[in-house]
């Protein structure tokens, strides 16, 4: 791949011809038409400079020294088969141009040709390119939305909002701070941010700062040179450097020492890393996703966390709601995990009984989604739920479904049961009414009362 810079995304036409006079005349024609062009005398290394979703077109002569137009077409279409390539031919090259059209060239122009013919072909090719990229963007957005729904299961307002925030942040280059209790799914969110970003083909490196001994944390993160400390016999590439071109997920960031926090702040600001014992500053193209279960602002006020690092990290933050705040999602998630476990073990799925559903909704879930997943696994294996000993009382662990008046508790429980059954019945109104044992008119009223709606196009026989 050529080491030259990538083609500017504002460039609309790349023109290649080894005849400087013709190239100048064609460049002038395109320039006068208001098109931003890049004029080149050869095609060597061009394919490596064009990114897959570059929004322009290529106009190239067929016969050129070095890489000819047909070989260029093959290289370009190897990385993007929908990129429009227009070929310029001499009178004797028409059979060759026909061969190129069969190979996927957008159009060919036989010398001599009128300026209007070139402009017409280029404009049509650009219009096609815009349509192709718009369709790609739409398909990607729909795919991302489906992927997020599969990763972050649930229909509570808080989880819907979280999915929307992830979708918005994933497309940016911003570093992200994830806030959430143990077991809430911080690494799941971090991986989603990576997989839905332009870095998806780069490495995703996850490291738990709280699991690293103080004596090795700097070496693990920043790497070291031989002789940097006793026992450092050879160079070690640190996690930050290893994640170059991708994403590094740093969990339990609150456990890092103040000395390491200083180095992390410098890395975030300057995007360079220096190995222990080294003098070379290594540039990094990396996204940092940090996660914590603590209130970092409070930790900063107490002197346990650097305030400047907190403010640097807190530009883009995501809060993962604890399971006790996701009332109606408890049953949806439980059945999702239980069905997956049944499939994995080759077992027929067990059906939750009303008493078991009530137990799940009554539990405080101090271990959050991780605890629920383990409970679902045991249930799929035919073991008892055994949650009563963990039911939370008053205080911060009190489940959302058990707060408020009796009527509010009943309404919360009813909404959760209906929401879970909607998923089980695949959003079929008729099946849902039958499963709940109520008339469809009553079901309509309850759906309206609880603010529940069917996914678009999924009301079935309703």
C-alpha positions as CSV (number, residue, x, y, z in Angstrom):
1,X,0.0,0.0,0.0
2,X,1.3,3.4,-0.8
3,X,2.5,5.6,2.0
4,X,1.0,8.7,0.4
5,X,-1.8,10.5,2.2
6,X,-5.4,9.2,1.6
7,X,-7.5,11.0,-1.0
8,X,-9.4,13.9,0.5
9,X,-13.0,13.1,1.1
10,X,-13.9,16.4,-0.6
11,X,-12.3,15.3,-3.8
12,X,-15.0,14.4,-6.3
13,X,-12.9,13.2,-9.3
14,X,-9.5,11.6,-9.5
15,X,-8.2,12.0,-13.1
16,X,-5.3,9.9,-14.3
17,X,-3.6,10.3,-17.7
18,X,0.1,10.1,-18.7
19,X,-0.5,12.7,-21.4
20,X,0.1,16.1,-19.6
21,X,-1.6,18.2,-22.3
22,X,-4.8,16.1,-22.4
23,X,-4.7,15.8,-18.6
24,X,-4.5,19.6,-18.3
25,X,-7.4,20.1,-20.8
26,X,-9.6,17.6,-19.0
27,X,-8.7,19.1,-15.6
28,X,-9.8,22.5,-16.8
29,X,-13.1,21.2,-18.1
30,X,-13.9,19.5,-14.7
31,X,-12.7,22.5,-12.7
32,X,-14.8,25.0,-14.7
33,X,-17.8,22.7,-13.9
34,X,-17.2,23.3,-10.2
35,X,-15.8,19.9,-9.4
36,X,-12.9,19.3,-7.0
37,X,-10.4,17.2,-8.8
38,X,-7.0,15.5,-8.2
39,X,-4.9,15.2,-11.4
40,X,-2.3,12.4,-11.6
41,X,0.2,11.3,-14.2
42,X,0.1,7.6,-13.2
43,X,-2.0,5.2,-11.2
44,X,0.7,3.7,-9.1
45,X,-0.3,3.4,-5.4
46,X,-3.7,5.0,-6.1
47,X,-5.8,2.2,-4.8
48,X,-4.1,2.3,-1.4
49,X,-5.0,6.0,-1.1
50,X,-8.8,5.6,-1.7
51,X,-10.9,4.5,1.3
52,X,-13.8,2.2,0.7
53,X,-16.5,4.9,1.3
54,X,-14.7,7.7,-0.6
55,X,-17.5,9.7,-2.2
56,X,-15.9,10.3,-5.6
57,X,-15.3,8.7,-9.0
58,X,-12.1,7.8,-10.9
59,X,-11.4,8.8,-14.6
60,X,-8.5,7.0,-16.1
61,X,-6.8,6.3,-19.4
62,X,-6.5,2.7,-20.2
63,X,-3.0,2.6,-21.8
64,X,-0.4,4.0,-19.4
65,X,3.1,3.0,-18.4
66,X,3.3,1.1,-15.1
67,X,-0.2,0.3,-13.8
68,X,-2.7,0.5,-16.7
69,X,-6.4,1.3,-16.5
70,X,-7.6,-2.3,-16.4
71,X,-5.2,-3.2,-13.6
72,X,-6.3,-0.1,-11.7
73,X,-9.9,-1.1,-12.2
74,X,-9.2,-4.5,-10.8
75,X,-7.4,-3.1,-7.7
76,X,-10.1,-0.5,-7.0
77,X,-13.0,-3.0,-7.3
78,X,-11.1,-5.5,-5.0
79,X,-11.7,-3.0,-2.2
80,X,-15.0,-1.5,-3.4
81,X,-16.8,-3.1,-6.3
82,X,-19.3,-0.3,-6.4
83,X,-16.8,2.5,-7.0
84,X,-17.5,4.2,-10.5
85,X,-14.5,4.0,-12.8
86,X,-14.6,5.8,-16.1
87,X,-12.1,4.7,-18.7
88,X,-10.6,6.7,-21.6
89,X,-9.7,4.8,-24.7
90,X,-8.0,5.4,-28.0
91,X,-9.7,4.3,-31.3
92,X,-8.0,1.0,-31.3
93,X,-8.8,0.2,-27.7
94,X,-12.6,-0.1,-28.1
95,X,-12.6,-4.0,-27.8
96,X,-10.4,-3.5,-24.7
97,X,-12.9,-1.0,-23.3
98,X,-15.8,-3.4,-23.9
99,X,-13.8,-6.0,-21.9
100,X,-13.4,-3.4,-19.1
101,X,-17.2,-2.7,-19.1
102,X,-17.8,-6.4,-18.6
103,X,-15.3,-6.3,-15.7
104,X,-17.3,-3.6,-14.0
105,X,-16.2,-0.2,-15.5
106,X,-18.9,2.4,-15.2
107,X,-18.4,3.9,-18.7
108,X,-15.7,4.5,-21.3
109,X,-15.0,7.5,-23.5
110,X,-13.4,7.1,-26.9
111,X,-10.9,9.8,-28.0
112,X,-11.6,12.4,-29.2
113,X,-14.7,13.1,-27.1
114,X,-16.6,16.3,-26.4
115,X,-16.3,18.0,-23.0
116,X,-20.0,17.7,-22.4
117,X,-19.8,13.9,-22.8
118,X,-17.1,13.8,-20.1
119,X,-19.1,16.0,-17.7
120,X,-22.4,14.1,-18.3
121,X,-20.7,10.8,-17.5
122,X,-18.9,12.1,-14.5
123,X,-22.1,13.7,-13.1
124,X,-24.1,10.6,-13.6
125,X,-21.4,8.5,-11.9
126,X,-21.3,10.9,-8.9
127,X,-25.1,10.7,-8.5
128,X,-24.8,6.9,-8.5
129,X,-22.0,7.1,-6.0
130,X,-24.1,9.2,-3.6
131,X,-27.0,6.8,-3.9
132,X,-24.8,3.8,-3.2
133,X,-23.2,5.5,-0.1
134,X,-26.6,6.6,1.2
135,X,-27.9,3.0,0.9
136,X,-24.8,1.7,2.7
137,X,-25.3,4.2,5.5
138,X,-29.0,3.2,5.9
139,X,-28.2,-0.5,5.9
140,X,-25.4,0.0,8.5
141,X,-27.8,2.1,10.7
142,X,-30.4,-0.6,10.5
143,X,-27.8,-3.3,11.2
144,X,-26.4,-1.4,14.1
145,X,-29.8,-0.9,15.6
146,X,-30.6,-4.6,15.4
147,X,-27.2,-5.5,16.8
148,X,-27.6,-3.1,19.8
149,X,-31.1,-4.6,20.5
150,X,-29.5,-8.1,20.5
151,X,-26.7,-7.0,22.8
152,X,-28.6,-4.8,25.2
153,X,-31.9,-6.6,25.6
154,X,-34.8,-4.7,27.1
155,X,-37.6,-2.2,26.5
156,X,-37.4,0.0,29.6
157,X,-37.0,3.7,28.9
158,X,-33.6,3.8,30.4
159,X,-32.2,1.0,28.2
160,X,-33.8,2.5,25.1
161,X,-32.1,5.8,25.9
162,X,-28.8,4.0,26.4
163,X,-29.0,2.3,23.1
164,X,-29.7,5.6,21.4
165,X,-26.7,7.2,23.2
166,X,-24.4,4.4,22.1
167,X,-25.5,4.7,18.5
168,X,-24.8,8.4,18.6
169,X,-21.4,8.1,20.3
170,X,-20.1,5.1,18.3
171,X,-19.8,7.0,15.1
172,X,-17.6,9.7,16.8
173,X,-13.9,9.7,17.8
174,X,-14.7,10.8,21.4
175,X,-13.3,9.0,24.4
176,X,-16.1,7.7,26.6
177,X,-16.5,7.2,30.4
178,X,-19.0,4.4,31.3
179,X,-20.6,4.6,34.7
180,X,-22.3,1.5,36.2
181,X,-22.4,-0.9,39.1
182,X,-20.6,-4.2,39.1
183,X,-22.3,-6.6,36.8
184,X,-24.4,-4.0,34.9
185,X,-22.7,-4.7,31.6
186,X,-19.9,-2.1,31.2
187,X,-17.8,-4.2,28.9
188,X,-20.8,-5.1,26.8
189,X,-21.4,-1.4,26.2
190,X,-17.7,-0.8,25.5
191,X,-17.6,-3.6,22.9
192,X,-20.7,-2.2,21.3
193,X,-19.1,1.2,21.0
194,X,-16.1,-0.4,19.3
195,X,-18.0,-2.8,17.0
196,X,-20.3,-0.1,15.7
197,X,-17.5,2.4,15.1
198,X,-15.1,2.9,12.2
199,X,-12.5,1.1,14.3
200,X,-14.4,-2.2,14.2
201,X,-11.6,-3.9,12.2
202,X,-9.0,-2.7,14.7
203,X,-8.1,-4.4,18.0
204,X,-10.3,-4.2,21.1
205,X,-8.1,-4.5,24.2
206,X,-9.8,-4.9,27.5
207,X,-7.9,-4.5,30.8
208,X,-9.1,-4.4,34.4
209,X,-7.0,-1.9,36.2
210,X,-8.2,-3.2,39.6
211,X,-6.9,-6.7,38.8
212,X,-3.3,-5.5,38.1
213,X,-0.7,-5.5,40.9
214,X,0.7,-2.0,41.5
215,X,4.2,-3.2,40.6
216,X,3.2,-4.2,37.1
217,X,0.4,-1.8,36.1
218,X,2.7,0.8,34.4
219,X,4.5,-1.9,32.4
220,X,1.2,-3.5,31.4
221,X,-0.3,-0.3,30.2
222,X,2.7,1.6,28.8
223,X,5.2,-1.1,28.0
224,X,9.0,-1.1,28.9
225,X,12.4,-1.2,27.3
226,X,15.1,-3.8,28.3
227,X,16.7,-2.8,31.6
228,X,13.9,-0.4,32.6
229,X,13.8,-2.2,35.9
230,X,15.1,-5.4,37.5
231,X,14.0,-8.3,35.5
232,X,13.1,-6.4,32.4
233,X,15.3,-8.4,30.0
234,X,13.5,-7.6,26.7
235,X,11.1,-5.0,25.3
236,X,7.4,-5.3,26.1
237,X,4.7,-3.6,24.1
238,X,2.1,-2.1,26.5
239,X,-1.7,-2.4,26.2
240,X,-2.1,1.2,24.8
241,X,0.4,0.6,22.1
242,X,-1.0,-2.9,21.3
243,X,-4.5,-1.3,20.8
244,X,-3.1,1.2,18.3
245,X,-5.7,1.6,15.5
246,X,-8.5,0.3,17.7
247,X,-10.0,0.7,21.1
248,X,-8.7,0.2,24.7
249,X,-11.3,-0.5,27.4
250,X,-9.9,0.4,30.8
251,X,-12.2,-1.0,33.5
252,X,-12.2,0.0,37.2
253,X,-10.2,3.2,36.4
254,X,-10.8,4.4,39.9
255,X,-8.3,1.9,41.2
256,X,-5.4,3.4,39.3
257,X,-2.7,5.2,41.4
258,X,-2.3,8.9,41.1
259,X,1.1,8.5,39.4
260,X,-0.5,6.3,36.7
261,X,-3.3,8.8,36.4
262,X,-0.8,11.5,35.5
263,X,0.6,9.4,32.6
264,X,-2.9,8.5,31.4
265,X,-3.9,12.2,31.4
266,X,-0.8,13.0,29.2
267,X,-1.7,10.1,26.9
268,X,-5.2,11.3,26.5
269,X,-4.1,14.9,25.7
270,X,-1.1,14.2,23.5
271,X,-2.0,10.8,22.0
272,X,1.6,9.5,22.5
273,X,3.0,6.8,24.7
274,X,6.5,6.4,26.1
275,X,7.6,3.0,27.3
276,X,9.2,2.7,30.7
277,X,12.9,3.3,30.4
278,X,12.5,4.7,26.8
279,X,12.9,8.1,25.3
280,X,10.9,7.7,22.2
281,X,7.4,9.1,22.0
282,X,5.2,6.7,20.0
283,X,2.1,8.2,18.3
284,X,-1.2,6.5,19.0
285,X,-4.4,6.3,17.0
286,X,-6.5,5.0,19.7
287,X,-9.9,5.4,21.4
288,X,-10.0,5.1,25.2
289,X,-13.2,3.8,26.9
290,X,-12.9,4.0,30.7
291,X,-15.3,2.5,33.1
292,X,-15.9,2.9,36.8
293,X,-18.4,1.8,39.5
294,X,-17.6,4.8,41.7
295,X,-18.5,8.5,41.7
296,X,-15.3,9.9,40.3
297,X,-16.3,13.5,41.1
298,X,-16.6,12.5,44.8
299,X,-13.3,10.6,44.6
300,X,-11.6,13.7,43.1
301,X,-13.0,15.9,46.0
302,X,-11.5,13.4,48.4
303,X,-8.1,13.5,46.7
304,X,-8.3,9.8,45.5
305,X,-8.7,10.7,41.8
306,X,-7.2,13.5,39.8
307,X,-9.8,16.2,39.1
308,X,-8.2,17.2,35.7
309,X,-8.4,13.5,34.6
310,X,-12.0,13.3,35.7
311,X,-12.9,16.4,33.7
312,X,-11.0,15.1,30.7
313,X,-12.8,11.7,30.8
314,X,-16.2,13.1,31.6
315,X,-16.7,14.9,28.2
316,X,-18.8,11.9,26.9
317,X,-20.3,9.6,29.5
318,X,-22.8,6.8,29.5
319,X,-24.7,5.6,32.6
320,X,-25.8,2.0,32.6
321,X,-28.9,1.7,34.8
322,X,-28.8,-1.0,37.5
323,X,-31.2,-3.8,37.0
324,X,-33.4,-2.7,39.9
325,X,-34.3,0.4,37.9
326,X,-35.2,-1.5,34.8
327,X,-38.4,-3.2,36.2
328,X,-40.0,-4.6,33.1
329,X,-36.7,-5.7,31.7
330,X,-36.0,-8.3,34.5
331,X,-38.4,-10.9,33.0
332,X,-37.4,-10.1,29.4
333,X,-33.7,-10.6,30.2
334,X,-34.3,-13.6,32.3
335,X,-36.2,-15.5,29.6
336,X,-33.6,-14.3,27.0
337,X,-30.8,-15.8,29.0
338,X,-32.7,-18.9,30.0
339,X,-33.6,-19.7,26.4
340,X,-30.0,-19.2,25.3
341,X,-28.8,-21.5,28.1
342,X,-31.4,-24.2,27.1
343,X,-30.2,-24.1,23.5
344,X,-26.6,-24.3,24.6
345,X,-27.2,-27.3,26.8
346,X,-29.6,-29.0,24.4
347,X,-32.5,-28.8,26.8
348,X,-36.2,-28.0,26.4
349,X,-36.9,-24.5,27.8
350,X,-38.6,-24.4,31.2
351,X,-41.6,-22.1,31.7
352,X,-41.7,-19.6,34.5
353,X,-44.6,-19.9,36.9
354,X,-46.4,-16.9,38.2
355,X,-44.8,-17.3,41.7
356,X,-41.4,-17.4,40.0
357,X,-42.1,-14.3,38.0
358,X,-43.2,-12.5,41.2
359,X,-40.0,-13.7,42.9
360,X,-37.8,-12.3,40.0
361,X,-39.6,-9.0,40.1
362,X,-39.3,-8.8,43.9
363,X,-35.6,-9.4,44.0
364,X,-33.2,-6.4,44.4
365,X,-30.5,-7.9,42.0
366,X,-27.4,-6.5,43.7
367,X,-25.3,-8.3,41.2
368,X,-27.3,-6.8,38.3
369,X,-27.4,-8.5,34.9
370,X,-24.5,-10.8,35.8
371,X,-26.4,-12.2,38.7
372,X,-29.6,-12.5,36.7
373,X,-27.8,-14.4,33.9
374,X,-26.4,-16.9,36.5
375,X,-29.9,-17.3,37.9
376,X,-31.3,-17.9,34.4
377,X,-28.6,-20.5,33.7
378,X,-29.5,-22.4,36.9
379,X,-33.2,-22.2,36.0
380,X,-32.5,-23.6,32.5
381,X,-30.7,-26.5,34.1
382,X,-33.8,-27.3,36.3
383,X,-32.4,-25.9,39.5
384,X,-34.3,-23.7,42.0
385,X,-34.1,-20.0,41.7
386,X,-33.0,-19.5,45.4
387,X,-33.2,-15.8,45.4
388,X,-35.1,-15.1,48.6
389,X,-32.0,-14.8,50.8
390,X,-30.8,-12.0,48.5
391,X,-34.0,-9.9,48.5
392,X,-33.0,-6.4,49.3
393,X,-34.6,-4.3,52.0
394,X,-34.8,-0.6,52.4
395,X,-31.9,1.6,51.2
396,X,-30.0,1.9,47.9
397,X,-30.6,-1.7,46.9
398,X,-34.4,-1.6,47.1
399,X,-35.9,-2.8,43.9
400,X,-37.9,-0.3,41.8
401,X,-40.9,-2.6,41.6
402,X,-41.3,-2.6,45.4
403,X,-41.3,1.1,46.0
404,X,-44.4,3.3,46.1
405,X,-48.0,2.6,47.1
406,X,-49.6,-0.8,46.6
407,X,-51.5,0.3,43.5
408,X,-48.2,1.6,42.0
409,X,-46.5,-1.8,42.8
410,X,-49.4,-3.6,41.1
411,X,-49.2,-1.4,38.0
412,X,-45.4,-1.9,37.8
413,X,-45.8,-5.6,38.1
414,X,-48.6,-5.7,35.5
415,X,-46.6,-3.6,33.0
416,X,-43.6,-5.9,33.4
417,X,-45.6,-9.1,32.9
418,X,-47.2,-7.6,29.7
419,X,-43.9,-6.4,28.3
420,X,-42.3,-9.8,28.9
421,X,-45.2,-11.6,27.3
422,X,-45.1,-9.3,24.3
423,X,-41.5,-10.6,23.6
424,X,-42.6,-14.2,24.1
425,X,-45.5,-13.9,21.7
426,X,-43.4,-12.1,19.1
427,X,-45.6,-8.9,19.2
428,X,-48.7,-10.7,18.1
429,X,-51.8,-9.0,19.5
430,X,-54.0,-12.1,19.2
431,X,-51.4,-14.5,20.8
432,X,-50.7,-11.9,23.6
433,X,-54.4,-11.6,24.5
434,X,-54.7,-15.4,24.6
435,X,-51.6,-15.9,26.7
436,X,-52.7,-13.3,29.2
437,X,-56.3,-14.6,29.2
438,X,-57.9,-11.2,28.6
439,X,-60.1,-9.8,25.8
440,X,-58.3,-7.8,23.1
441,X,-60.2,-4.7,24.0
442,X,-58.9,-4.9,27.6
443,X,-55.5,-5.6,26.3
444,X,-55.6,-2.5,24.1
445,X,-56.6,-0.4,27.1
446,X,-53.8,-1.9,29.2
447,X,-51.2,-1.3,26.5
448,X,-52.3,2.4,26.2
449,X,-52.3,2.7,30.0
450,X,-48.8,1.4,30.4
451,X,-47.3,3.2,27.4
452,X,-46.5,-0.1,25.6
453,X,-46.4,-0.3,21.9
454,X,-45.7,-2.9,19.3
455,X,-42.7,-2.7,17.0
456,X,-43.5,-1.2,13.6
457,X,-45.1,-3.8,11.4
458,X,-45.3,-6.4,14.2
459,X,-48.8,-6.2,15.5
460,X,-49.6,-9.4,13.6
461,X,-53.4,-10.1,13.6
462,X,-54.2,-6.9,15.5
